Amino acid sequence: MTTGRLNRTWMVALALFFVAQLFSCGKPVNREAMGPDEYFEYAKKKFDDGDYFAAKKEFTVIVLRYGGDPVVDEAQYFLAESEFHLKEYLVAVSEYERLINDYPRSPYVPLAQFKIGMAYDKLSLRPELDQEYTLKALRAFQTFVEENPGHELVPQAEKFIAKLRAKLAKKKLIAATTYRKMGLCRAALVYYDIILESYYDTPAAAEAQYWKGVCLKKSHRLEEARTALSVFVEKYPDHRLANEARALIEEITRELQSQAPEEPQATTEQDGQH
């Protein structure tokens, strides 16, 4: 191949490269010339494409630049959403709260309340660990339900509430089990009672009812133990511990009968006459 032909080949390749770059990049975006609605659409396109880091920067610009424009509350919501998708959950909570505080009449406020609960739920740890974020998530969803009773997300919020309450109850059950295995039945009973009073509608309630009866028996509070175990059998007849509970009830009943004083035999009228 001659040098001239080689040069022409490189020139054609270079020209094709620049044409490809031109079509792939499109026209430069002049964001300074955009109005608030156009700028929002530009930022929202970044969000919809999954470029959350770029989206949050653009939504931040909108919030700062167009403070009095109706588009700002929506931009604030999607700024928070961008942080949520980036898994910056505490930052997201802060941005959702800013929307609620700065734009209390925004239609995005209920969604922000719901997403605060979701963000804290993402941060919630296993039951045996600290439950600070579990409690915060629970309060957020409860607030959402109380303030938006007719919202379409209420059933989903109620599912979150049930899950979070079950986790908190499990935390109490773990503590009770630890005390029971250490032989500290009095301390264990405190936690079982908390579960039965505050988390009666969670799966942990059945376990708490059974083991409360066991602890009462070990503490020689036999009548209370029999009552607790009888309640367990009545409420949870098909539970995996139901047969053990029935056996314990029979054992306690026999023990109580053996402790009962014998009734004196009635004397006949003839025996009283001498």
Backbone as numpy.savetxt, mean C-alpha at the origin, in Angstrom:
# Nx Ny Nz CAx CAy CAz Cx Cy Cz
39.57 1.28 -59.27 38.71 2.46 -59.27 39.61 3.70 -59.27
39.30 4.68 -60.16 40.12 5.88 -60.25 39.87 6.77 -59.07
40.81 7.69 -58.85 40.69 8.62 -57.73 39.45 9.50 -57.88
39.14 9.92 -59.14 37.96 10.76 -59.36 36.68 10.05 -58.99
36.58 8.78 -59.45 35.37 8.01 -59.12 35.27 7.78 -57.63
36.40 7.53 -56.97 36.40 7.32 -55.53 35.91 8.56 -54.80
36.38 9.72 -55.25 35.96 10.97 -54.61 34.46 11.21 -54.79
33.99 10.93 -56.01 32.54 11.10 -56.26 31.72 10.17 -55.38
32.20 8.94 -55.19 31.49 7.98 -54.33 31.39 8.49 -52.90
32.49 9.03 -52.38 32.49 9.57 -51.02 31.57 10.78 -50.90
31.57 11.59 -51.97 30.72 12.77 -51.93 29.24 12.39 -51.92
28.88 11.37 -52.70 27.49 10.89 -52.72 27.11 10.32 -51.35
28.00 9.52 -50.77 27.73 8.93 -49.46 27.55 10.00 -48.41
28.42 11.03 -48.47 28.34 12.12 -47.49 27.04 12.89 -47.65
26.64 13.11 -48.89 25.39 13.83 -49.14 24.20 13.03 -48.61
24.20 11.72 -48.85 23.12 10.87 -48.33 23.07 10.89 -46.81
24.25 10.95 -46.19 24.30 10.99 -44.73 23.62 12.25 -44.19
23.94 13.40 -44.82 23.36 14.66 -44.35 21.85 14.72 -44.61
21.43 14.14 -45.75 19.99 14.08 -46.02 19.28 13.24 -44.97
19.89 12.10 -44.61 19.29 11.23 -43.59 19.20 11.95 -42.25
20.26 12.67 -41.91 20.25 13.42 -40.66 19.16 14.49 -40.66
18.98 15.14 -41.82 17.98 16.18 -41.92 16.59 15.64 -41.69
16.30 14.49 -42.30 14.96 13.92 -42.16 14.74 13.29 -40.78
15.81 12.75 -40.20 15.65 12.11 -38.89 15.48 13.13 -37.79
16.17 14.26 -37.89 16.11 15.26 -36.84 14.95 16.23 -37.04
14.54 16.45 -38.28 13.48 17.40 -38.53 13.97 18.82 -38.30
13.01 19.75 -38.30 13.37 21.14 -38.11 13.71 21.39 -36.64
14.65 22.29 -36.39 14.95 22.65 -35.00 13.72 23.23 -34.32
13.54 22.88 -33.04 12.37 23.34 -32.29 12.70 24.64 -31.59
11.92 25.66 -31.89 12.10 26.96 -31.24 11.10 27.06 -30.10
11.50 26.60 -28.92 10.58 26.59 -27.78 10.27 27.99 -27.27
11.19 28.94 -27.53 10.96 30.30 -27.07 9.76 30.93 -27.77
9.50 30.48 -28.99 8.40 31.06 -29.76 7.06 30.36 -29.48
7.09 29.31 -28.70 5.86 28.56 -28.43 4.99 29.25 -27.40
3.67 29.14 -27.60 2.73 29.54 -26.57 2.56 28.42 -25.56
1.85 28.66 -24.46 1.72 27.63 -23.41 1.10 26.32 -23.88
0.06 26.41 -24.70 -0.60 25.18 -25.17 0.31 24.39 -26.09
0.98 25.10 -26.99 1.90 24.42 -27.91 3.07 23.80 -27.15
3.57 24.53 -26.17 4.68 24.02 -25.37 4.25 22.79 -24.58
3.02 22.84 -24.07 2.52 21.67 -23.32 2.45 20.45 -24.23
1.94 20.62 -25.44 1.86 19.49 -26.37 3.25 18.93 -26.68
4.20 19.82 -26.80 5.59 19.40 -27.05 6.10 18.56 -25.88
5.88 19.04 -24.65 6.33 18.30 -23.46 5.56 16.99 -23.30
4.27 17.04 -23.59 3.44 15.83 -23.45 3.88 14.76 -24.45
4.33 15.18 -25.62 4.84 14.21 -26.60 6.07 13.49 -26.04
6.93 14.22 -25.37 8.08 13.60 -24.71 7.62 12.57 -23.69
6.61 12.95 -22.91 6.07 12.05 -21.89 5.48 10.80 -22.52
4.65 10.98 -23.53 3.99 9.84 -24.18 4.99 8.91 -24.86
6.12 9.46 -25.28 7.17 8.64 -25.90 8.04 7.92 -24.87
7.78 8.18 -23.59 8.54 7.52 -22.54 9.84 8.21 -22.19
10.06 9.40 -22.72 11.27 10.16 -22.38 10.96 11.03 -21.17
10.85 10.40 -20.01 10.36 11.08 -18.81 11.35 12.11 -18.28
12.64 11.87 -18.48 13.62 12.83 -18.01 13.49 14.15 -18.78
13.37 14.05 -20.10 13.19 15.26 -20.91 11.84 15.90 -20.61
10.82 15.06 -20.43 9.48 15.59 -20.17 9.44 16.41 -18.89
10.08 15.91 -17.85 10.01 16.64 -16.57 10.70 17.99 -16.68
11.76 18.07 -17.49 12.43 19.36 -17.67 11.51 20.35 -18.39
10.79 19.86 -19.40 9.92 20.75 -20.16 8.69 21.15 -19.34
8.13 20.24 -18.58 6.99 20.59 -17.73 7.40 21.58 -16.65
8.62 21.46 -16.16 9.13 22.42 -15.17 9.20 23.82 -15.78
9.66 23.91 -17.02 9.72 25.20 -17.70 8.33 25.81 -17.83
7.36 24.98 -18.20 5.98 25.47 -18.36 5.45 26.03 -17.05
5.65 25.29 -15.96 5.15 25.71 -14.65 5.78 27.04 -14.24
7.07 27.19 -14.51 7.76 28.41 -14.11 7.45 29.59 -15.04
7.28 29.30 -16.32 7.13 30.38 -17.30 5.69 30.88 -17.41
4.71 29.95 -17.29 3.31 30.32 -17.55 2.48 30.17 -16.28
2.93 30.80 -15.21 2.29 30.62 -13.91 0.80 30.89 -13.86
0.29 31.83 -14.62 -1.13 32.16 -14.56 -1.97 31.52 -15.64
-1.38 30.67 -16.45 -2.12 30.07 -17.57 -2.87 28.81 -17.13
-4.06 28.56 -17.70 -4.84 27.37 -17.32 -4.13 26.03 -17.55
-3.10 26.03 -18.39 -2.41 24.78 -18.69 -1.46 24.36 -17.57
-1.20 25.26 -16.63 -0.14 25.01 -15.65 -0.46 23.86 -14.71
-1.71 23.74 -14.26 -2.02 22.65 -13.33 -1.83 21.29 -14.00
-2.18 21.21 -15.28 -1.98 19.96 -16.01 -0.49 19.67 -16.17
0.28 20.72 -16.44 1.73 20.55 -16.55 2.32 20.11 -15.21
1.82 20.68 -14.12 2.29 20.30 -12.79 1.99 18.82 -12.52
0.80 18.37 -12.92 0.45 16.95 -12.73 1.40 16.04 -13.51
1.66 16.39 -14.76 2.53 15.52 -15.56 4.00 15.65 -15.18
4.35 16.76 -14.56 5.68 16.85 -13.96 5.80 15.82 -12.85
4.78 15.74 -12.00 4.76 14.73 -10.93 4.75 13.32 -11.51
3.97 13.13 -12.57 3.90 11.82 -13.22 5.26 11.41 -13.79
5.97 12.37 -14.34 7.30 12.07 -14.89 8.23 11.57 -13.79
8.19 12.23 -12.63 9.00 11.79 -11.50 8.58 10.39 -11.04
7.29 10.13 -11.06 6.78 8.81 -10.66 7.33 7.74 -11.59
7.28 7.99 -12.88 7.77 7.01 -13.85 9.28 6.83 -13.78
9.97 7.86 -13.32 11.41 7.75 -13.11 11.75 7.08 -11.77
10.72 6.68 -11.05 10.85 6.00 -9.74 11.45 6.90 -8.67
11.30 8.20 -8.87 11.68 9.18 -7.85 10.43 9.46 -7.01
10.04 8.48 -6.20 8.72 8.50 -5.60 8.53 9.63 -4.58
9.54 9.92 -3.78 9.40 11.01 -2.82 9.33 12.36 -3.52
10.10 12.52 -4.59 10.01 13.76 -5.38 8.64 13.86 -6.02
8.13 12.74 -6.51 6.80 12.73 -7.11 5.74 13.15 -6.09
5.84 12.63 -4.87 4.89 13.01 -3.83 4.92 14.52 -3.61
6.11 15.08 -3.56 6.25 16.53 -3.38 5.58 17.30 -4.51
5.71 16.81 -5.73 5.11 17.50 -6.87 3.59 17.33 -6.89
3.10 16.16 -6.52 1.64 15.97 -6.42 1.07 16.90 -5.34
1.77 16.99 -4.22 1.30 17.86 -3.12 1.31 19.33 -3.54
2.29 19.71 -4.35 2.33 21.09 -4.85 1.10 21.37 -5.70
0.71 20.41 -6.53 -0.50 20.58 -7.33 -1.72 20.77 -6.43
-1.84 19.92 -5.41 -2.99 19.98 -4.52 -3.04 21.31 -3.77
-1.87 21.78 -3.33 -1.82 23.01 -2.54 -1.96 24.27 -3.40
-1.31 24.26 -4.57 -1.31 25.47 -5.40 -2.52 25.58 -6.32
-3.11 24.44 -6.67 -4.25 24.44 -7.60 -5.37 23.56 -7.04
-5.92 23.93 -5.89 -6.89 23.06 -5.20 -8.17 22.77 -6.00
-8.48 23.63 -6.99 -9.69 23.42 -7.80 -9.39 22.67 -9.09
-8.18 22.26 -9.28 -7.82 21.55 -10.51 -8.51 20.19 -10.58
-8.97 19.80 -11.76 -9.56 18.46 -11.90 -8.53 17.34 -11.69
-7.26 17.71 -11.64 -6.21 16.70 -11.43 -5.94 16.43 -9.96
-6.58 17.17 -9.06 -6.34 16.99 -7.63 -6.69 15.57 -7.16
-7.87 15.02 -7.50 -8.15 13.64 -7.07 -7.12 12.63 -7.56
-6.68 12.78 -8.81 -5.66 11.88 -9.34 -4.36 12.03 -8.56
-4.01 13.27 -8.21 -2.80 13.51 -7.45 -2.89 12.85 -6.07
-4.06 12.94 -5.43 -4.25 12.28 -4.13 -4.07 10.77 -4.26
-4.64 10.21 -5.29 -4.52 8.76 -5.52 -3.07 8.37 -5.78
-2.38 9.16 -6.59 -1.00 8.80 -6.94 -0.04 8.99 -5.78
-0.36 9.87 -4.84 0.45 9.97 -3.62 0.40 8.63 -2.88
-0.79 8.07 -2.81 -0.92 6.74 -2.18 -0.10 5.70 -2.91
-0.14 5.73 -4.24 0.62 4.75 -5.03 2.13 4.94 -4.84
2.57 6.19 -4.77 4.00 6.46 -4.60 4.49 5.92 -3.25
3.72 6.17 -2.19 4.11 5.66 -0.88 4.02 4.13 -0.85
3.06 3.58 -1.56 2.95 2.12 -1.63 4.19 1.51 -2.27
4.72 2.18 -3.28 5.95 1.70 -3.93 7.12 1.68 -2.95
7.09 2.59 -1.97 8.17 2.69 -0.99 7.95 1.80 0.23
6.76 1.22 0.33 6.41 0.40 1.50 7.29 -0.86 1.56
7.82 -1.13 2.74 8.74 -2.25 2.93 8.00 -3.51 3.36
8.73 -4.62 3.45 8.16 -5.89 3.90 7.60 -5.74 5.31
6.62 -6.57 5.69 5.95 -6.41 7.00 6.90 -6.41 8.19
7.98 -7.16 8.12 8.88 -7.25 9.27 9.76 -6.00 9.43
9.74 -5.11 8.43 10.55 -3.90 8.47 9.70 -2.68 8.84
10.32 -1.51 8.84 9.63 -0.28 9.22 8.44 -0.01 8.28
7.32 0.40 8.86 6.09 0.58 8.08 5.68 2.04 7.94
6.64 2.95 8.00 6.33 4.38 7.87 5.60 4.68 6.56
6.11 4.17 5.46 5.51 4.48 4.17 4.19 3.73 3.96
4.06 2.58 4.59 2.78 1.86 4.54 1.69 2.70 5.18
1.98 3.28 6.33 1.02 4.14 7.02 0.69 5.38 6.19
1.70 5.98 5.56 1.46 7.16 4.73 0.62 6.82 3.51
0.89 5.66 2.92 0.08 5.23 1.77 -1.37 5.00 2.19
-1.54 4.37 3.33 -2.90 4.09 3.83 -3.66 5.39 4.05
-3.02 6.37 4.69 -3.69 7.65 4.94 -4.03 8.36 3.63
-3.13 8.27 2.66 -3.38 8.93 1.37 -4.59 8.33 0.67
-4.68 7.01 0.64 -5.83 6.37 -0.02 -7.12 6.61 0.76
-7.05 6.63 2.08 -8.25 6.91 2.87 -8.73 8.34 2.62
-7.79 9.28 2.52 -8.15 10.66 2.21 -8.79 10.75 0.83
-8.22 10.04 -0.11 -8.78 10.03 -1.48 -10.23 9.54 -1.46
-10.49 8.43 -0.77 -11.84 7.86 -0.73 -12.81 8.79 -0.02
-12.36 9.38 1.09 -13.24 10.27 1.86 -13.61 11.52 1.07
-12.66 12.07 0.32 -12.90 13.32 -0.38 -13.46 13.13 -1.79
-13.39 11.91 -2.31 -13.88 11.64 -3.67 -14.70 10.35 -3.69
-15.79 10.30 -2.92 -16.52 9.02 -2.76 -17.09 8.46 -4.06
-17.35 9.32 -5.04 -17.93 8.82 -6.29 -16.94 8.63 -7.40
-15.67 8.76 -7.11 -14.65 8.67 -8.17 -14.50 7.24 -8.67
-14.18 7.10 -9.94 -14.06 5.78 -10.54 -12.90 4.96 -9.97
-11.94 5.63 -9.34 -10.79 4.92 -8.78 -11.01 4.47 -7.33
-12.17 4.75 -6.77 -12.44 4.36 -5.38 -12.31 2.85 -5.17
-12.88 2.00 -6.04 -12.70 0.55 -5.83 -11.24 0.13 -5.81
-10.42 0.73 -6.68 -9.00 0.41 -6.70 -8.32 0.91 -5.42
-8.72 2.08 -4.96 -8.16 2.61 -3.71 -8.52 1.71 -2.53
-9.72 1.19 -2.54 -10.15 0.29 -1.45 -9.35 -1.00 -1.45
-8.96 -1.47 -2.62 -8.09 -2.65 -2.70 -6.72 -2.35 -2.10
-6.20 -1.17 -2.40 -4.93 -0.77 -1.80 -5.05 -0.69 -0.28
-6.16 -0.12 0.19 -6.37 0.02 1.63 -6.38 -1.35 2.30
-7.10 -2.30 1.70 -7.15 -3.65 2.27 -5.76 -4.29 2.30
-5.00 -4.11 1.23 -3.65 -4.69 1.17 -2.73 -4.07 2.22
-2.82 -2.76 2.37 -1.95 -2.06 3.32 -2.32 -2.40 4.76
-3.62 -2.50 5.03 -4.06 -2.88 6.38 -3.60 -4.31 6.71
-3.65 -5.16 5.72 -3.18 -6.54 5.94 -1.69 -6.57 6.26
-0.92 -5.69 5.62 0.51 -5.64 5.89 0.78 -5.13 7.31
0.04 -4.11 7.72 0.20 -3.58 9.08 -0.19 -4.63 10.12
-1.25 -5.37 9.84 -1.66 -6.43 10.76 -0.61 -7.53 10.83
-0.02 -7.84 9.68 1.04 -8.86 9.65 2.23 -8.43 10.50
2.52 -7.14 10.47 3.60 -6.59 11.30 3.31 -6.86 12.78
2.08 -6.62 13.22 1.69 -6.87 14.61 1.74 -8.37 14.93
1.34 -9.18 13.96 1.34 -10.63 14.18 2.77 -11.15 14.33
3.70 -10.61 13.56 5.11 -11.01 13.68 5.62 -10.68 15.07
5.27 -9.50 15.57 5.70 -9.11 16.92 5.10 -10.03 17.96
3.82 -10.34 17.82 3.15 -11.23 18.77 3.78 -12.62 18.76
4.08 -13.12 17.57 4.70 -14.45 17.45 6.06 -14.48 18.11
6.81 -13.42 17.94 8.14 -13.34 18.57 8.02 -13.42 20.09
7.12 -12.64 20.66 6.92 -12.67 22.12 6.41 -14.03 22.59
5.49 -14.62 21.81 4.93 -15.92 22.21 6.02 -16.98 22.23
6.87 -16.99 21.22 7.93 -18.00 21.16 8.99 -17.79 22.24
9.07 -16.55 22.74 9.99 -16.26 23.84 9.36 -16.60 25.19
8.11 -17.03 25.16 7.41 -17.36 26.40 6.80 -16.16 27.09
6.76 -15.02 26.40 6.21 -13.79 26.99 4.76 -13.62 26.53
3.90 -14.44 27.10 2.51 -14.47 26.64 1.76 -13.18 26.93
2.08 -12.53 28.02 1.37 -11.29 28.33 1.62 -10.25 27.24
2.87 -10.11 26.80 3.19 -9.16 25.73 2.54 -9.59 24.41
2.55 -10.89 24.14 1.93 -11.38 22.91 0.44 -11.07 22.89
-0.21 -11.23 24.04 -1.65 -10.97 24.11 -1.99 -9.52 23.79
-1.11 -8.60 24.14 -1.34 -7.19 23.81 -1.45 -7.02 22.30
-0.54 -7.65 21.57 -0.54 -7.52 20.11 -1.71 -8.26 19.48
-2.06 -9.42 20.03 -3.22 -10.15 19.49 -4.48 -9.31 19.65
-4.62 -8.65 20.78 -5.80 -7.82 21.00 -5.82 -6.62 20.06
-4.67 -6.03 19.80 -4.61 -4.92 18.84 -5.09 -5.38 17.47
-4.64 -6.54 17.03 -5.07 -7.07 15.73 -6.58 -7.29 15.71
-7.09 -7.88 16.76 -8.52 -8.21 16.78 -9.40 -6.97 16.91
-8.87 -5.91 17.49 -9.65 -4.68 17.63 -9.51 -3.77 16.41
-8.30 -3.66 15.88 -8.04 -2.68 14.82 -7.94 -3.27 13.43
-7.63 -4.57 13.34 -7.44 -5.22 12.03 -8.27 -6.50 11.94
-9.47 -6.42 12.47 -10.36 -7.59 12.53 -10.75 -8.11 11.15
-10.61 -7.27 10.12 -11.04 -7.65 8.77 -9.87 -8.09 7.90
-8.73 -8.40 8.52 -7.55 -8.84 7.75 -7.31 -10.33 7.98
-6.52 -10.96 7.11 -6.20 -12.38 7.30 -5.51 -12.68 8.62
-4.81 -11.70 9.19 -4.10 -11.93 10.45 -5.05 -12.13 11.62
-6.31 -11.70 11.49 -7.25 -11.79 12.61 -7.49 -13.23 13.03
-7.58 -14.14 12.07 -7.83 -15.55 12.41 -6.67 -16.11 13.24
-5.45 -15.85 12.79 -4.28 -16.32 13.53 -4.26 -15.72 14.93
-4.57 -14.42 15.01 -4.55 -13.74 16.31 -5.57 -14.36 17.26
-6.74 -14.70 16.75 -7.78 -15.29 17.59 -7.35 -16.65 18.13
-6.77 -17.45 17.28 -6.33 -18.79 17.71 -5.21 -18.69 18.74
-4.16 -17.94 18.41 -3.01 -17.88 19.30 -3.30 -17.11 20.58
-4.29 -16.27 20.55 -4.74 -15.64 21.80 -5.26 -16.72 22.75
-6.04 -17.63 22.20 -6.54 -18.73 23.02 -5.42 -19.59 23.57
-4.41 -19.86 22.75 -3.27 -20.67 23.19 -2.52 -19.96 24.31
-2.29 -18.66 24.15 -1.56 -17.90 25.18 -2.35 -17.81 26.48
-3.65 -17.66 26.36 -4.48 -17.62 27.57 -4.41 -18.96 28.31
-4.39 -20.04 27.55 -4.28 -21.36 28.18 -2.94 -21.49 28.90
-1.86 -21.06 28.24 -0.54 -21.14 28.87 -0.46 -20.26 30.11
-1.27 -19.22 30.13 -1.29 -18.32 31.28 -2.28 -18.79 32.36
-2.86 -19.99 32.15 -3.79 -20.61 33.10 -5.08 -19.80 33.24
-5.43 -19.08 32.21 -6.71 -18.35 32.19 -7.66 -19.20 31.34
-8.07 -20.31 31.92 -8.71 -21.37 31.15 -10.07 -20.97 30.59
-10.88 -20.31 31.38 -12.21 -19.93 30.89 -12.08 -18.96 29.71
-11.17 -17.99 29.84 -10.95 -17.04 28.74 -10.38 -17.75 27.53
-9.50 -18.72 27.76 -8.91 -19.47 26.65 -9.98 -20.24 25.89
-10.87 -20.90 26.65 -11.93 -21.67 25.99 -12.84 -20.75 25.19
-13.15 -19.59 25.73 -13.99 -18.64 25.01 -13.32 -18.17 23.72
-12.03 -17.82 23.82 -11.30 -17.34 22.64 -11.24 -18.41 21.56
-10.97 -19.64 21.95 -10.88 -20.72 20.97 -12.25 -21.07 20.39
-13.28 -20.96 21.20 -14.64 -21.22 20.71 -15.04 -20.18 19.67
-14.66 -18.90 19.91 -14.93 -17.85 18.93 -14.18 -18.14 17.63
-12.94 -18.60 17.76 -12.15 -18.94 16.58 -12.83 -20.02 15.76
-13.25 -21.09 16.40 -13.89 -22.20 15.68 -15.20 -21.75 15.04
-15.94 -20.90 15.74 -17.21 -20.43 15.21 -17.01 -19.55 13.98
-16.00 -18.67 14.04 -15.77 -17.73 12.93 -15.00 -18.34 11.77
-14.12 -19.28 12.09 -13.24 -19.85 11.05 -13.29 -21.38 11.10
-14.44 -21.98 10.86 -14.58 -23.43 11.00 -13.71 -24.25 10.05
-13.32 -23.67 8.92 -12.53 -24.40 7.93 -11.05 -24.01 7.96
-10.65 -23.25 8.93 -9.25 -22.83 9.03 -8.35 -24.03 9.30
-7.10 -23.95 8.86 -6.16 -25.06 9.04 -5.91 -25.39 10.51
-6.17 -24.43 11.40 -5.96 -24.66 12.83 -7.26 -25.00 13.57
-8.35 -25.14 12.84 -9.65 -25.36 13.48 -9.68 -26.66 14.28
-9.14 -27.74 13.74 -9.16 -29.01 14.46 -8.31 -28.95 15.73
-7.17 -28.27 15.64 -6.35 -28.11 16.84 -7.08 -27.29 17.89
-7.83 -26.29 17.43 -8.60 -25.48 18.37 -9.67 -26.32 19.06
-10.34 -27.17 18.31 -11.37 -28.03 18.90 -10.76 -28.98 19.94
-9.60 -29.51 19.61 -8.93 -30.41 20.55 -8.54 -29.66 21.83
-8.09 -28.43 21.69 -7.73 -27.64 22.86 -8.95 -27.31 23.70
-10.05 -27.04 23.06 -11.29 -26.74 23.80 -11.68 -27.95 24.66
-11.60 -29.14 24.06 -11.93 -30.34 24.83 -10.95 -30.53 25.99
-9.68 -30.30 25.73 -8.67 -30.44 26.78 -8.92 -29.46 27.92
-9.23 -28.22 27.57 -9.49 -27.20 28.59 -10.75 -27.55 29.38
-11.77 -28.03 28.68 -13.02 -28.41 29.35 -12.77 -29.51 30.37
-11.99 -30.52 30.00 -11.68 -31.60 30.95 -10.89 -31.05 32.14
-9.97 -30.15 31.87 -9.17 -29.59 32.96 -10.04 -28.77 33.90
-10.97 -28.03 33.37 -11.86 -27.24 34.21 -12.77 -28.14 35.05
-13.21 -29.22 34.43 -14.07 -30.16 35.17 -13.31 -30.84 36.29
-12.04 -31.13 36.04 -11.25 -31.78 37.08 -10.96 -30.84 38.24
-10.98 -29.56 37.97 -10.72 -28.58 39.02 -11.96 -28.21 39.81
-13.13 -28.54 39.27 -14.37 -28.15 39.93 -14.54 -28.93 41.22
-14.90 -28.28 42.33 -15.12 -28.99 43.60 -16.33 -29.90 43.51
-16.24 -31.05 44.19 -17.37 -31.97 44.18 -18.52 -31.39 44.98
-19.72 -31.53 44.42 -20.90 -31.05 45.13 -21.22 -31.99 46.29
-21.52 -31.44 47.46 -21.87 -32.32 48.61 -23.15 -33.08 48.32
-23.16 -34.36 48.77 -24.36 -35.18 48.56 -25.46 -34.73 49.49
-26.67 -34.69 48.97 -27.82 -34.27 49.77 -28.13 -35.35 50.81
-28.38 -34.93 52.03 -28.72 -35.89 53.11 -30.22 -36.14 53.14
-30.58 -37.33 53.47 -32.00 -37.68 53.54 -32.57 -37.20 54.87
-33.84 -37.12 54.94 -34.52 -36.69 56.17 -34.26 -37.66 57.29
-34.14 -38.99 56.93 -33.89 -40.01 57.95 -32.51 -39.84 58.54
-31.50 -39.45 57.62 -30.16 -39.30 58.10 -30.06 -38.18 59.12
-30.93 -37.21 59.03 -30.87 -36.08 59.94 -31.55 -36.33 61.25
-32.24 -37.46 61.42 -32.95 -37.75 62.65 -32.21 -38.79 63.45
-31.78 -38.44 64.66 -31.10 -39.38 65.55 -31.75 -39.34 66.91
